[in-house]
């Protein structure tokens, strides 16, 4: 396993609901097989149906490995975060990349801690979705000053995590 590939097992941000809300199935992905393997695959009822499953991924293990790795969907096979690409291309040393991954994971864990403190304990939804839901609930009124202080801390933590993920983890057009 290459140093770049080892980063994935240290990271998991693309699977744990930090980077993405869902995984969209592509032509050639076997939705029935993925469903049988335990992924909650759903197809929308719109004019153009979209088949996808929510993040965090049900196949993500505690050690950040994927229990469906050999059968993972095309979007999962093709995604390479910016940190992975930088290490593979020699633009970043593996040690620096691992420190960056640990920083992002700490920030994501802090956001999850603050969400739980504000009453959102639903770990089965993506982080941004949980943040927006908490924001709507608090803005609707009835929150005490302590909760509003915690929400301010949460908003700042989300902002810092967003800046880091946009800058280092999401890929830019034409990058590889």
LINLINSUL-V338267 format. One record per pair of residues at least 12 apart in sequence whose C-alpha atoms are under 10 Angstrom apart, sorted by the first residue. I is the first residue (numbers start at 1). J is the second residue. If there is no record, write none. Layout:
i = <I	I>
j = <J	J>
//
This chain:
i = <2	2	2	3	3	3	3	3	3	3	3	4	4	4	4	4	4	4	4	4	4	4	4	4	4	5	5	5	5	6	6	6	7	7	7	7	7	7	7	7	8	8	8	8	8	8	8	8	9	9	9	9	10	10	10	10	10	10	10	11	11	11	11	11	11	11	11	11	12	12	12	12	12	12	12	12	12	12	12	13	13	13	13	13	13	13	13	13	14	14	14	14	14	14	14	14	14	15	15	15	15	15	15	15	15	15	15	15	15	15	16	16	16	16	16	16	16	16	16	16	16	16	16	16	16	17	17	17	17	17	17	17	17	17	17	17	17	17	18	18	18	18	18	18	18	18	18	18	18	18	18	18	18	18	19	19	19	19	19	19	19	19	19	19	19	19	19	20	20	20	20	20	20	20	20	20	21	21	21	21	21	21	21	21	21	21	22	22	22	22	22	22	22	22	23	23	23	23	23	23	23	23	23	23	23	23	24	24	24	24	24	24	24	24	24	24	24	24	25	25	25	25	25	25	25	25	25	25	25	25	26	26	26	26	26	26	27	27	27	28	28	29	29	29	29	29	29	30	30	30	30	31	31	31	31	31	33	34	34	34	34	34	34	35	37	37	37	37	37	38	38	38	38	38	39	39	39	39	39	39	39	40	40	40	40	40	40	41	41	42	52	54	54	54	55	55	55	55	55	56	56	56	56	56	57	57	57	58	59	79	79	80	80	80	80	81	81	81	81	81	81	81	81	82	82	82	82	82	82	82	82	82	82	83	83	83	83	83	83	83	83	83	83	83	84	84	84	84	84	85	85	85	85	86	86	86	86	88	89	97	100	100	100	101	101	101	103	103	104	104	104	104	104	104	104	105	106	107	107	107	107	107	107	108	108	108	108	108	108	109	110	110	110	110	110	111	111	111	111	111	111	111	111	111	111	111	111	112	112	112	112	112	112	113	114	114	114	114	114	114	114	114	115	115	115	115	115	115	115	116	116	117	117	117	117	118	118	118	118	118	118	118	118	118	118	119	119	120	120	127	128	128	131	131	131	131	134	134	135	135	135	135	138>
j = <87	88	94	84	87	88	93	94	95	97	98	80	83	84	85	86	87	88	89	90	92	93	94	97	98	80	84	87	88	84	94	98	83	84	87	94	95	97	98	101	64	65	80	81	83	84	98	101	63	64	65	66	63	64	65	98	101	102	105	63	64	65	98	100	101	102	104	105	56	57	60	61	62	63	64	65	66	101	105	56	64	81	101	104	105	108	165	169	55	56	57	76	79	80	81	169	170	54	55	56	57	58	59	60	61	64	65	66	76	126	54	55	56	57	58	59	60	61	64	108	123	124	125	126	127	54	55	56	57	108	123	124	125	126	127	128	129	130	55	56	104	105	108	109	111	112	125	126	127	128	129	161	162	165	55	56	81	108	126	127	128	161	162	165	166	169	170	54	55	56	57	126	127	128	129	170	53	54	55	56	57	125	126	127	128	129	52	53	54	55	56	57	125	126	41	51	52	53	54	55	56	57	73	74	75	76	41	42	43	50	51	52	53	54	73	74	75	76	41	42	43	50	51	52	53	72	73	74	75	76	50	51	52	73	74	75	51	73	74	73	74	51	71	72	73	74	75	71	72	73	74	43	51	52	53	73	71	53	59	68	71	72	73	53	58	59	67	68	71	57	58	59	67	68	52	53	54	57	58	59	68	52	53	54	55	57	58	53	54	54	73	124	125	126	123	124	125	126	127	123	124	125	126	127	124	125	126	124	72	170	171	169	170	171	176	165	168	169	170	171	172	175	176	165	166	167	168	169	170	171	172	175	176	96	97	98	100	101	165	167	168	169	170	171	97	168	169	171	176	169	171	175	176	168	169	175	176	176	176	168	164	168	169	165	168	169	161	164	160	161	162	164	165	168	169	161	161	157	158	160	161	162	164	127	157	158	160	161	162	157	153	154	157	158	161	127	128	131	153	154	155	156	157	158	159	160	161	127	130	131	154	157	158	154	131	150	151	153	154	155	157	158	127	130	131	134	150	151	154	130	134	147	150	151	154	134	135	138	143	146	147	148	150	151	154	134	147	133	134	158	158	162	151	154	155	158	151	154	148	151	154	155	151>
//
